[in-house]
Amino acid sequence: MSTLQKQTAPSATAPDFLTVDEAARIVRIGRTTAYDIARVYEATSGADELPVIRLGKQLRVPRCRLEDWLGGPITWPIVSREPDSVSPPPASKPAPKRTRSPALE
């Protein structure tokens, strides 16, 4: 098994640090909202909103702080809000062709 396969295998426990996008999906808010409240956390020196730390240019959400903020453990893996595959809508039947009756001509 390669290193890549080991890293991408699903895990029963959440990682110690989540991306802001992963945290947003857990809390069921939009990505933009999550980044907005993460910026508030940074601007207030950690007094308010989504707990994040900056690692270089990246923001990460410590799992333990997120669980404290939420008041309990998070569910992992994240359950998608949308189905993996969306089936196309059923094809509509074409309208029947109209023919003129000979009596009307």
C-alpha positions as a Markdown table, in Angstrom:
| # | Residue | x | y | z |
|---|---|---|---|---|
| 1 | Met | 0.0 | 0.0 | 0.0 |
| 2 | Ser | 1.4 | 3.4 | -1.0 |
| 3 | Thr | 1.7 | 6.4 | 1.3 |
| 4 | Leu | -1.0 | 8.2 | -0.7 |
| 5 | Gln | -3.4 | 5.3 | -0.1 |
| 6 | Lys | -2.7 | 5.3 | 3.6 |
| 7 | Gln | -3.5 | 9.1 | 3.8 |
| 8 | Thr | -6.7 | 8.9 | 1.9 |
| 9 | Ala | -8.2 | 6.0 | 3.7 |
| 10 | Pro | -11.3 | 6.9 | 5.7 |
| 11 | Ser | -10.7 | 7.2 | 9.4 |
| 12 | Ala | -13.1 | 6.7 | 12.3 |
| 13 | Thr | -11.7 | 9.7 | 14.2 |
| 14 | Ala | -11.5 | 13.2 | 13.0 |
| 15 | Pro | -8.1 | 14.7 | 12.3 |
| 16 | Asp | -6.7 | 17.1 | 15.0 |
| 17 | Phe | -6.8 | 20.0 | 12.6 |
| 18 | Leu | -9.7 | 20.6 | 10.1 |
| 19 | Thr | -9.8 | 22.9 | 7.2 |
| 20 | Val | -12.3 | 25.8 | 7.4 |
| 21 | Asp | -14.3 | 24.1 | 4.7 |
| 22 | Glu | -14.5 | 20.9 | 6.7 |
| 23 | Ala | -15.5 | 22.8 | 9.8 |
| 24 | Ala | -18.2 | 24.6 | 7.8 |
| 25 | Arg | -19.7 | 21.3 | 6.6 |
| 26 | Ile | -19.7 | 20.0 | 10.2 |
| 27 | Val | -21.5 | 23.1 | 11.4 |
| 28 | Arg | -23.7 | 23.1 | 8.3 |
| 29 | Ile | -22.9 | 26.7 | 7.2 |
| 30 | Gly | -21.6 | 28.0 | 4.0 |
| 31 | Arg | -17.9 | 28.3 | 3.1 |
| 32 | Thr | -18.0 | 32.1 | 2.8 |
| 33 | Thr | -19.7 | 32.4 | 6.2 |
| 34 | Ala | -17.2 | 30.1 | 7.8 |
| 35 | Tyr | -14.3 | 32.2 | 6.5 |
| 36 | Asp | -16.1 | 35.4 | 7.6 |
| 37 | Ile | -16.5 | 34.2 | 11.2 |
| 38 | Ala | -13.0 | 32.8 | 11.2 |
| 39 | Arg | -11.7 | 36.3 | 10.4 |
| 40 | Val | -13.8 | 37.7 | 13.3 |
| 41 | Tyr | -12.1 | 35.2 | 15.6 |
| 42 | Glu | -8.7 | 36.4 | 14.4 |
| 43 | Ala | -9.7 | 40.1 | 14.7 |
| 44 | Thr | -11.0 | 39.6 | 18.3 |
| 45 | Ser | -7.9 | 37.7 | 19.4 |
| 46 | Gly | -10.0 | 34.6 | 19.9 |
| 47 | Ala | -12.8 | 36.2 | 21.8 |
| 48 | Asp | -15.6 | 35.4 | 19.4 |
| 49 | Glu | -16.7 | 33.0 | 16.6 |
| 50 | Leu | -15.1 | 30.0 | 14.8 |
| 51 | Pro | -11.8 | 29.1 | 16.5 |
| 52 | Val | -8.9 | 29.0 | 14.0 |
| 53 | Ile | -5.2 | 29.1 | 14.0 |
| 54 | Arg | -3.0 | 30.4 | 11.2 |
| 55 | Leu | -0.4 | 28.1 | 9.8 |
| 56 | Gly | 1.6 | 30.2 | 7.3 |
| 57 | Lys | -1.1 | 31.4 | 4.9 |
| 58 | Gln | -3.6 | 28.7 | 5.8 |
| 59 | Leu | -6.3 | 28.7 | 8.4 |
| 60 | Arg | -7.0 | 25.5 | 10.4 |
| 61 | Val | -9.6 | 24.7 | 13.0 |
| 62 | Pro | -8.4 | 22.7 | 15.9 |
| 63 | Arg | -10.8 | 19.8 | 16.5 |
| 64 | Cys | -10.7 | 20.2 | 20.3 |
| 65 | Arg | -11.6 | 23.9 | 20.1 |
| 66 | Leu | -14.3 | 23.3 | 17.6 |
| 67 | Glu | -15.8 | 20.6 | 19.9 |
| 68 | Asp | -15.6 | 23.0 | 22.8 |
| 69 | Trp | -17.3 | 25.7 | 20.7 |
| 70 | Leu | -20.0 | 23.4 | 19.7 |
| 71 | Gly | -20.5 | 21.9 | 23.1 |
| 72 | Gly | -19.8 | 18.3 | 22.2 |
| 73 | Pro | -17.9 | 15.8 | 20.0 |
| 74 | Ile | -18.2 | 16.1 | 16.2 |
| 75 | Thr | -19.4 | 13.4 | 13.9 |
| 76 | Trp | -16.7 | 12.0 | 11.6 |
| 77 | Pro | -16.6 | 11.4 | 8.7 |
| 78 | Ile | -18.5 | 14.4 | 7.5 |
| 79 | Val | -21.9 | 13.4 | 6.0 |
| 80 | Ser | -22.4 | 15.0 | 2.7 |
| 81 | Arg | -25.5 | 17.2 | 2.3 |
| 82 | Glu | -25.8 | 16.2 | -1.3 |
| 83 | Pro | -26.0 | 12.7 | -2.8 |
| 84 | Asp | -22.8 | 11.6 | -4.5 |
| 85 | Ser | -24.5 | 11.0 | -7.8 |
| 86 | Val | -27.5 | 12.9 | -9.1 |
| 87 | Ser | -29.7 | 11.1 | -11.5 |
| 88 | Pro | -30.9 | 13.1 | -14.5 |
| 89 | Pro | -34.5 | 14.1 | -14.6 |
| 90 | Pro | -36.7 | 11.7 | -16.6 |
| 91 | Ala | -37.0 | 12.4 | -20.3 |
| 92 | Ser | -40.3 | 14.0 | -21.3 |
| 93 | Lys | -42.3 | 12.4 | -24.0 |
| 94 | Pro | -42.5 | 14.3 | -27.2 |
| 95 | Ala | -45.9 | 15.9 | -27.9 |
| 96 | Pro | -48.0 | 13.9 | -30.4 |
| 97 | Lys | -47.9 | 15.4 | -33.9 |
| 98 | Arg | -51.1 | 17.1 | -35.0 |
| 99 | Thr | -52.6 | 16.1 | -38.3 |
| 100 | Arg | -55.3 | 17.9 | -40.1 |
| 101 | Ser | -58.5 | 16.1 | -40.7 |
| 102 | Pro | -59.6 | 15.9 | -44.3 |
| 103 | Ala | -63.0 | 17.4 | -43.4 |
| 104 | Leu | -61.5 | 20.8 | -42.4 |
| 105 | Glu | -59.6 | 21.4 | -45.7 |
